Amino acid sequence: MSKIFQKTVTDGAWSLPLLDSISGQNIGILTPNTVYNWAQSEYAAGLMAWRIQRSDTLAVSRRGFGVLAGQNCMVEASMPPTRINPTDILTVYALPADATAVQSNCLAWITTSKGTELFGATDIPDSTDTEIKSVINGMTLGDAFFNSTMRSITIQLEDGAQLVDVSIIDAQGGVQWVAQGGFRGASTSSRSNEYNLMVDNMALQVTKGYSLKVQTITA
């Protein structure tokens, strides 16, 4: 069984639930207790994150990034088997491609021992270290995840943009961690059409004053 969920959404905000293209129902009402093992998500232009979340407790069971329409790949679309709760909803957070030629937009899923949260920033100047913060409350890495262990980071930039690097800076301005990124793919045969950088198996202790910064170059 496969289902299509869709919605026209407002940029820069978590959407209302995506609804089934035939019945107009959300995922939890339409397919309660069904196990999903893959998800293909796409947008018209820019960048986009998605999540499956319970509407009653707000707990998130699965999350990921979308790809530009027409660039979906079934290899990247697989996910651990996920049983749908009757109260689950499917929502997305989308941003457009930055209208300024030398600026770009960014989203990042950050996972720590305290949980997972979506970070991001808009209007990032080219070749300039720029801090990204929680899209929910604008908190920095150190404020949102103080006294936790950072486990993974996955970053998506707008279509065609390059991630030069991402760094974690302490309160004194010292670099505690840095990783180089790259481009997302631009076809169904590319290595990754979803992310510019994905790092798992981290064990970085997050303390007060830590900030997360990215350096990017537009297409």
Kinemage of the C-alpha trace (Angstrom):
@kinemage 1
@onewidth
@group {chain A} dominant
@subgroup {mainchain}
@vectorlist {calphas} color= white
{ca met a 1} P 0.000 0.000 0.000
{ca ser a 2} L 1.138 3.530 -0.787
{ca lys a 3} L -0.482 6.884 -0.066
{ca ile a 4} L 0.129 10.427 -1.343
{ca phe a 5} L -0.116 13.335 1.100
{ca gln a 6} L 0.105 16.914 -0.136
{ca lys a 7} L -0.446 20.553 0.801
{ca thr a 8} L 0.421 24.087 -0.258
{ca val a 9} L 2.362 25.422 2.739
{ca thr a 10} L 3.570 28.751 4.087
{ca asp a 11} L 7.345 29.240 4.035
{ca gly a 12} L 9.150 29.494 7.359
{ca ala a 13} L 6.586 27.703 9.537
{ca trp a 14} L 5.570 24.149 10.354
{ca ser a 15} L 2.541 23.438 8.190
{ca leu a 16} L -0.864 22.182 9.193
{ca pro a 17} L -1.101 18.419 8.524
{ca leu a 18} L -0.588 17.207 4.978
{ca leu a 19} L -3.709 15.414 3.782
{ca asp a 20} L -4.303 12.363 1.625
{ca ser a 21} L -4.813 13.327 -2.020
{ca ile a 22} L -7.957 11.179 -2.328
{ca ser a 23} L -9.736 11.168 1.037
{ca gly a 24} L -8.503 14.463 2.486
{ca gln a 25} L -7.600 12.697 5.764
{ca asn a 26} L -4.359 13.005 7.740
{ca ile a 27} L -1.995 10.040 8.050
{ca gly a 28} L -3.075 8.892 11.523
{ca ile a 29} L -6.796 8.848 10.763
{ca leu a 30} L -6.336 7.282 7.322
{ca thr a 31} L -3.836 4.523 8.156
{ca pro a 32} L -3.779 3.887 11.929
{ca asn a 33} L -1.410 1.103 13.062
{ca thr a 34} L -0.015 0.726 9.543
{ca val a 35} L 3.756 0.213 9.311
{ca tyr a 36} L 5.571 2.458 6.820
{ca asn a 37} L 9.117 1.645 5.684
{ca trp a 38} L 9.817 4.416 3.190
{ca ala a 39} L 8.873 8.024 2.568
{ca gln a 40} L 9.430 10.145 -0.534
{ca ser a 41} L 9.041 13.875 0.038
{ca glu a 42} L 9.463 16.648 -2.529
{ca tyr a 43} L 8.998 20.406 -2.923
{ca ala a 44} L 8.751 22.839 -5.844
{ca ala a 45} L 11.942 24.862 -5.129
{ca gly a 46} L 14.149 25.807 -2.172
{ca leu a 47} L 14.470 23.310 0.710
{ca met a 48} L 12.184 21.414 3.075
{ca ala a 49} L 12.129 19.252 6.214
{ca trp a 50} L 9.348 16.820 7.188
{ca arg a 51} L 8.288 14.948 10.324
{ca ile a 52} L 5.685 12.463 11.570
{ca gln a 53} L 4.425 13.755 14.912
{ca arg a 54} L 1.719 12.844 17.414
{ca ser a 55} L -0.844 15.621 17.683
{ca asp a 56} L -1.605 14.848 21.335
{ca thr a 57} L 1.906 14.504 22.851
{ca leu a 58} L 3.936 16.244 20.059
{ca ala a 59} L 6.371 13.293 20.079
{ca val a 60} L 8.163 12.897 16.723
{ca ser a 61} L 8.606 9.337 15.434
{ca arg a 62} L 10.289 10.042 12.080
{ca arg a 63} L 11.830 13.018 10.309
{ca gly a 64} L 13.856 13.837 7.221
{ca phe a 65} L 14.372 16.189 4.281
{ca gly a 66} L 12.557 16.549 0.997
{ca val a 67} L 14.121 16.793 -2.449
{ca leu a 68} L 13.476 18.981 -5.475
{ca ala a 69} L 10.497 17.676 -7.452
{ca gly a 70} L 11.593 14.944 -9.855
{ca gln a 71} L 14.772 14.001 -7.952
{ca asn a 72} L 13.391 11.344 -5.614
{ca cys a 73} L 15.411 8.154 -5.165
{ca met a 74} L 13.967 5.005 -3.572
{ca val a 75} L 17.363 4.097 -2.074
{ca glu a 76} L 17.358 7.283 0.005
{ca ala a 77} L 13.631 7.066 0.733
{ca ser a 78} L 13.855 3.994 2.989
{ca met a 79} L 13.426 4.432 6.745
{ca pro a 80} L 13.202 2.135 9.778
{ca pro a 81} L 9.749 0.503 9.996
{ca thr a 82} L 7.431 3.057 11.606
{ca arg a 83} L 4.002 2.173 13.012
{ca ile a 84} L 1.515 5.006 12.585
{ca asn a 85} L -0.354 6.078 15.714
{ca pro a 86} L -4.008 7.132 15.246
{ca thr a 87} L -3.085 10.648 16.411
{ca asp a 88} L -0.077 11.020 14.066
{ca ile a 89} L 0.120 13.903 11.603
{ca leu a 90} L 2.563 14.598 8.775
{ca thr a 91} L 3.916 18.174 8.663
{ca val a 92} L 6.625 19.996 6.723
{ca tyr a 93} L 8.801 23.098 7.169
{ca ala a 94} L 9.724 24.748 3.870
{ca leu a 95} L 11.925 27.669 2.852
{ca pro a 96} L 12.303 29.224 -0.612
{ca ala a 97} L 15.554 29.729 -2.454
{ca asp a 98} L 16.982 33.057 -1.286
{ca ala a 99} L 16.121 35.832 -3.729
{ca thr a 100} L 19.525 37.504 -3.292
{ca ala a 101} L 22.281 36.171 -5.550
{ca val a 102} L 24.962 35.862 -2.856
{ca gln a 103} L 22.802 34.555 0.010
{ca ser a 104} L 21.341 31.152 0.802
{ca asn a 105} L 18.947 29.432 3.221
{ca cys a 106} L 19.729 26.447 5.445
{ca leu a 107} L 17.998 23.788 7.552
{ca ala a 108} L 19.591 21.211 9.880
{ca trp a 109} L 18.275 18.316 11.947
{ca ile a 110} L 20.247 18.195 15.226
{ca thr a 111} L 19.989 15.096 17.434
{ca thr a 112} L 21.264 15.019 21.013
{ca ser a 113} L 20.614 12.946 24.134
{ca lys a 114} L 17.804 15.435 24.894
{ca gly a 115} L 16.033 14.931 21.573
{ca thr a 116} L 15.956 16.160 17.978
{ca glu a 117} L 15.196 19.672 16.794
{ca leu a 118} L 15.197 21.523 13.484
{ca phe a 119} L 17.685 24.402 13.225
{ca gly a 120} L 18.000 26.875 10.377
{ca ala a 121} L 18.828 30.319 9.062
{ca thr a 122} L 17.905 32.525 6.117
{ca asp a 123} L 19.852 35.169 4.174
{ca ile a 124} L 23.244 33.554 4.884
{ca pro a 125} L 25.962 35.614 3.128
{ca asp a 126} L 28.394 33.670 0.948
{ca ser a 127} L 31.709 32.613 2.541
{ca thr a 128} L 30.713 33.994 5.955
{ca asp a 129} L 30.394 31.899 9.118
{ca thr a 130} L 26.747 32.342 10.133
{ca glu a 131} L 24.981 30.933 13.176
{ca ile a 132} L 21.931 28.721 12.746
{ca lys a 133} L 19.358 28.438 15.535
{ca ser a 134} L 16.205 26.533 16.460
{ca val a 135} L 13.407 27.323 14.008
{ca ile a 136} L 10.891 26.963 16.843
{ca asn a 137} L 12.229 29.379 19.461
{ca gly a 138} L 15.424 30.917 18.052
{ca met a 139} L 17.606 29.296 20.715
{ca thr a 140} L 21.288 28.625 20.089
{ca leu a 141} L 22.814 25.151 20.226
{ca gly a 142} L 24.159 25.773 23.737
{ca asp a 143} L 20.857 27.114 25.061
{ca ala a 144} L 18.643 24.465 23.428
{ca phe a 145} L 20.812 21.463 24.287
{ca phe a 146} L 22.856 22.543 27.310
{ca asn a 147} L 24.414 19.618 29.188
{ca ser a 148} L 23.542 17.042 26.522
{ca thr a 149} L 25.511 14.851 24.113
{ca met a 150} L 25.290 15.714 20.419
{ca arg a 151} L 24.764 12.536 18.390
{ca ser a 152} L 24.187 13.607 14.779
{ca ile a 153} L 23.714 16.500 12.390
{ca thr a 154} L 22.210 16.536 8.896
{ca ile a 155} L 22.230 19.749 6.866
{ca gln a 156} L 20.269 20.784 3.776
{ca leu a 157} L 20.895 23.983 1.825
{ca glu a 158} L 18.716 25.451 -0.879
{ca asp a 159} L 18.917 23.948 -4.379
{ca gly a 160} L 22.375 24.217 -5.939
{ca ala a 161} L 24.143 25.751 -2.917
{ca gln a 162} L 27.435 24.452 -1.496
{ca leu a 163} L 28.086 23.827 2.175
{ca val a 164} L 31.724 24.785 2.720
{ca asp a 165} L 31.780 23.655 6.346
{ca val a 166} L 29.905 23.553 9.643
{ca ser a 167} L 31.547 24.333 12.971
{ca ile a 168} L 30.676 24.312 16.657
{ca ile a 169} L 32.125 27.291 18.512
{ca asp a 170} L 32.459 27.599 22.293
{ca ala a 171} L 31.763 30.671 24.432
{ca gln a 172} L 35.380 31.862 24.052
{ca gly a 173} L 35.290 31.640 20.259
{ca gly a 174} L 37.274 28.419 20.044
{ca val a 175} L 36.416 25.754 17.464
{ca gln a 176} L 35.283 22.570 19.233
{ca trp a 177} L 34.302 20.651 16.091
{ca val a 178} L 34.316 21.244 12.331
{ca ala a 179} L 33.330 19.224 9.257
{ca gln a 180} L 33.435 20.003 5.559
{ca gly a 181} L 30.293 19.691 3.458
{ca gly a 182} L 29.509 19.822 -0.225
{ca phe a 183} L 26.702 19.872 -2.776
{ca arg a 184} L 23.421 18.021 -2.950
{ca gly a 185} L 22.806 15.886 -6.007
{ca ala a 186} L 20.851 17.177 -8.970
{ca ser a 187} L 19.556 13.950 -10.504
{ca thr a 188} L 18.079 10.590 -9.499
{ca ser a 189} L 21.514 8.980 -9.918
{ca ser a 190} L 23.288 11.344 -7.500
{ca arg a 191} L 24.804 10.172 -4.185
{ca ser a 192} L 22.537 12.339 -2.038
{ca asn a 193} L 19.750 14.589 -3.193
{ca glu a 194} L 18.588 15.165 0.392
{ca tyr a 195} L 21.541 16.598 2.291
{ca asn a 196} L 24.780 18.568 1.918
{ca leu a 197} L 26.261 16.891 4.995
{ca met a 198} L 25.285 14.034 7.301
{ca val a 199} L 27.359 13.067 10.337
{ca asp a 200} L 26.311 10.230 12.677
{ca asn a 201} L 27.884 8.559 15.730
{ca met a 202} L 28.944 11.820 17.352
{ca ala a 203} L 29.635 12.095 21.088
{ca leu a 204} L 30.178 15.830 21.577
{ca gln a 205} L 29.271 17.332 24.945
{ca val a 206} L 27.253 20.528 24.484
{ca thr a 207} L 27.788 23.250 27.069
{ca lys a 208} L 26.456 26.756 27.640
{ca gly a 209} L 27.619 29.267 25.053
{ca tyr a 210} L 28.068 26.774 22.216
{ca ser a 211} L 26.969 28.011 18.782
{ca leu a 212} L 26.522 26.193 15.490
{ca lys a 213} L 27.760 28.010 12.386
{ca val a 214} L 27.707 27.236 8.674
{ca gln a 215} L 29.615 28.670 5.741
{ca thr a 216} L 27.892 28.440 2.365
{ca ile a 217} L 28.241 29.457 -1.281
{ca thr a 218} L 25.207 29.978 -3.507
{ca ala a 219} L 24.745 28.312 -6.873
